[in-house]
Amino acid sequence: MSLDDVSKAIDILAKLLNVIVWPAVIIFVLLRFRKSIGDLLSSLTEFSIRGAGFEASGKRKVEAAAALGAAFARPGLSDAGPHDTRLASDAVEMVTPQVVRKASNSCVLWVDDEPDNNINERHSLEAVGITFILAKSTEEALERIGGQSFDAIISDMGRPGDPEAGFTLLDMLRAARNNTPFIIYAGPAAIKLRSKARQKGALGSTDRPNELFILTLSALRQT
C-alpha cells in the first residue's frame, strides 16, 4: 500500500469515526445530563412564555375583571355591594400565561335553560381562553356529553320539570363513572346546597361570579 493510499485510508477512518463518535457523544451527554438540560429548556420556555405572555395575560385580566364586574349586577345575587370590584379583581389575579395556555385548550359545557342570564360570567371566562358549549336541558347536556369530552361542566340547579336538575345531571354522570369536574352555578339556594353538592361529587356550588371564575379555573387544573 502506497503512502497516498495510507493517507486516504486514515482520512476515511477519521471521517467514519467522526460520523460514529460524535452522535454517540451527543447521545451520552443528553442521557447523562438530561435533567439539567430539561430544566434549562423548561426555564427557557417559561422565560419565553412570560416575556410574550405577560402583556397578553394582563389584557385578559382586564377583560375578565370587567365582565365579572358586570356579572355582579345580576338580579338576585346574594350579598352584592360596593366591594364587588375588589372581588372581581382578586379573582382574576390567578390568571397567568400558564393558566391562559391551559384555558385556551379547554372546552366547558354550560347547562342552563336561560343562558343569557349568565352571559357576563361566560365572557369573563372566555376572556381567559375557554371555549363553551351550551345546553338548555339535561337531555341536551347528556347528548353533548355523549358526543365529546369536556374539561368541566357548569350547571344551574332548577329547570322546567325538575327543581333539582343540576343534581339530577350530576347523579347520572357519576353513576356512569363520568368524573368530569362539575360546578353548580345557581341562585341563592346554591349557597345552602354547597355541602350536599360536594357530597354528590361536585367541585362546588355558588351564586357568586368571582367564585365561579375561581372554581372553573381550578377545575381545569384537574384535567
Secondary structure, 3 states (H helix, E strand, C coil): CCHHHHHHHHHHHHHHHHHHHHHHHHHHHHHHCHHHHHHHHHHHHHHHHHHHHHHHHHHHHHHHHHHHHHHCCCCCCCCCCCCHHHHHHHHHCCCCHHHHHHHCCCEEEEECCCHHHHHHHHHHHHCCCCEEEEECCHHHHHHHHHHCCCCEEEECCCECCECCHHHHHHHHHHHCCCCCCEEEECCCHHHHCHHHHHHCCCCEEECCHHHHHHHHHHHHHCC
